[in-house]
Amino acid sequence: MSVVSQRTLLENQTVPAGGSVTTDPIQFVGNPPVGYMSIYLSNSGDGEVKVEALGSNDLTNYLMPDGSSAIVTGFGKTSGPDNDGKGLYNVDMGMVVGGVKFKVTETGGINDANLTLVLVAQ
């Protein structure tokens, strides 16, 4: 049986217009997930964001895995299935990694985003 773990990585975090925020690293070495990860996003700000997963095998250098793309782009306060700024997204690293960080970038350049990001891994 696999253990499911949940961690809030950002909570009501301001992502400044045109800027970015990177979460603290989550290390999988010694306790690797089976390979399933998802993120819950909530954006109550006026900015729109893209979210990228950065992987690392040395737990020092975090990079976007070769061939991967952003988890979500253009995520704003009216995004998500109910148009309420809330959504659930699959995280596919495309490879095994020893650790992960998430980079959130406000892409509109005019308004701040206000983001909550919760990771679940199995």
Backbone torsions as a table, in degrees:
resi	resn	phi	psi	omega
1	MET	NA	135.0	179.9
2	SER	-90.5	146.9	177.4
3	VAL	-91.2	133.3	175.7
4	VAL	-100.5	127.6	178.0
5	SER	-119.7	148.0	-178.3
6	GLN	-128.5	137.7	178.4
7	ARG	-145.8	128.9	173.6
8	THR	-80.6	118.1	-176.9
9	LEU	-96.7	-32.1	174.6
10	LEU	-136.5	136.6	178.2
11	GLU	-133.8	113.2	-177.1
12	ASN	49.3	44.0	-177.7
13	GLN	-85.5	127.5	174.0
14	THR	-76.0	127.9	172.3
15	VAL	-109.4	108.2	-172.9
16	PRO	-64.8	149.7	178.7
17	ALA	-50.7	123.8	179.6
18	GLY	75.1	0.3	-177.9
19	GLY	-106.6	-175.0	179.5
20	SER	-143.8	160.3	177.6
21	VAL	-133.5	137.7	177.3
22	THR	-118.8	134.1	-179.0
23	THR	-72.1	163.8	169.1
24	ASP	-64.3	154.3	-179.1
25	PRO	-72.6	148.3	170.7
26	ILE	-110.2	119.8	-178.2
27	GLN	-97.0	133.3	179.5
28	PHE	-105.4	-8.6	-178.2
29	VAL	-62.2	128.2	-178.4
30	GLY	87.1	-17.8	178.9
31	ASN	-150.1	59.3	-173.8
32	PRO	-72.4	145.0	174.2
33	PRO	-72.2	160.5	176.5
34	VAL	-63.5	-27.2	178.0
35	GLY	133.4	2.7	178.8
36	TYR	-103.6	126.0	176.5
37	MET	-139.8	146.2	173.2
38	SER	-143.5	158.6	175.3
39	ILE	-125.9	143.4	170.3
40	TYR	-102.4	132.0	178.1
41	LEU	-120.3	143.3	171.2
42	SER	-138.3	124.5	179.6
43	ASN	-123.2	113.9	178.7
44	SER	-106.3	3.3	178.8
45	GLY	-91.5	176.3	-178.1
46	ASP	-87.8	-10.4	179.0
47	GLY	-82.9	164.0	175.1
48	GLU	-113.8	144.9	-175.3
49	VAL	-125.9	159.5	163.9
50	LYS	-117.5	148.4	-179.1
51	VAL	-122.3	129.3	179.1
52	GLU	-124.0	143.7	174.0
53	ALA	-98.5	127.9	179.1
54	LEU	-110.6	126.8	-177.9
55	GLY	-105.0	159.5	178.2
56	SER	-148.1	143.9	172.4
57	ASN	-107.9	-19.3	177.9
58	ASP	-103.8	0.7	178.9
59	LEU	60.7	21.4	176.3
60	THR	-124.8	-48.0	-177.6
61	ASN	-102.2	114.2	-179.2
62	TYR	-106.0	123.6	-174.3
63	LEU	-132.1	156.2	171.4
64	MET	-72.6	121.8	-179.2
65	PRO	-57.7	142.7	179.9
66	ASP	-55.5	130.5	177.8
67	GLY	83.4	-1.8	-179.2
68	SER	-91.2	167.6	177.9
69	SER	-135.1	175.6	-179.6
70	ALA	-59.9	147.9	177.4
71	ILE	-67.2	-44.2	179.1
72	VAL	-151.6	146.5	176.2
73	THR	-129.6	155.4	177.0
74	GLY	64.6	29.2	-176.5
75	PHE	-83.4	113.7	-178.6
76	GLY	-124.0	-171.0	-175.3
77	LYS	-73.4	-6.6	173.3
78	THR	-114.9	16.1	177.3
79	SER	-84.6	175.2	178.8
80	GLY	94.6	167.6	-175.1
81	PRO	-63.1	-26.2	179.1
82	ASP	-107.3	12.6	179.5
83	ASN	55.0	36.4	-176.8
84	ASP	-119.5	14.0	178.8
85	GLY	77.7	19.8	179.2
86	LYS	-127.1	136.3	-179.6
87	GLY	-155.8	159.8	179.2
88	LEU	-124.2	126.8	-172.6
89	TYR	-132.3	142.1	175.3
90	ASN	-72.9	140.3	174.5
91	VAL	-110.9	113.2	-180.0
92	ASP	-118.3	103.0	-179.7
93	MET	-72.6	-20.5	-179.9
94	GLY	77.0	-0.4	180.0
95	MET	-166.6	166.0	176.2
96	VAL	-78.6	134.5	177.4
97	VAL	-132.9	157.7	179.1
98	GLY	-85.7	-18.0	-179.8
99	GLY	-164.3	163.6	-178.5
100	VAL	-143.7	146.0	169.3
101	LYS	-127.8	158.4	175.4
102	PHE	-118.0	130.9	177.5
103	LYS	-107.8	125.4	179.8
104	VAL	-114.4	123.2	-178.0
105	THR	-120.1	129.4	173.7
106	GLU	-79.8	122.6	-170.1
107	THR	-100.9	-13.4	-178.2
108	GLY	-79.0	-30.2	177.9
109	GLY	79.1	2.8	-177.2
110	ILE	-117.5	-44.9	-175.2
111	ASN	-117.0	149.5	174.6
112	ASP	-73.8	151.6	169.3
113	ALA	-104.1	154.5	176.2
114	ASN	-127.3	106.9	-164.8
115	LEU	-120.0	140.6	166.1
116	THR	-115.8	134.0	-179.5
117	LEU	-133.7	122.4	-179.6
118	VAL	-120.9	127.9	178.9
119	LEU	-101.7	136.3	169.9
120	VAL	-123.4	131.6	-179.7
121	ALA	-132.5	143.7	175.9
122	GLN	-127.8	NA	NA
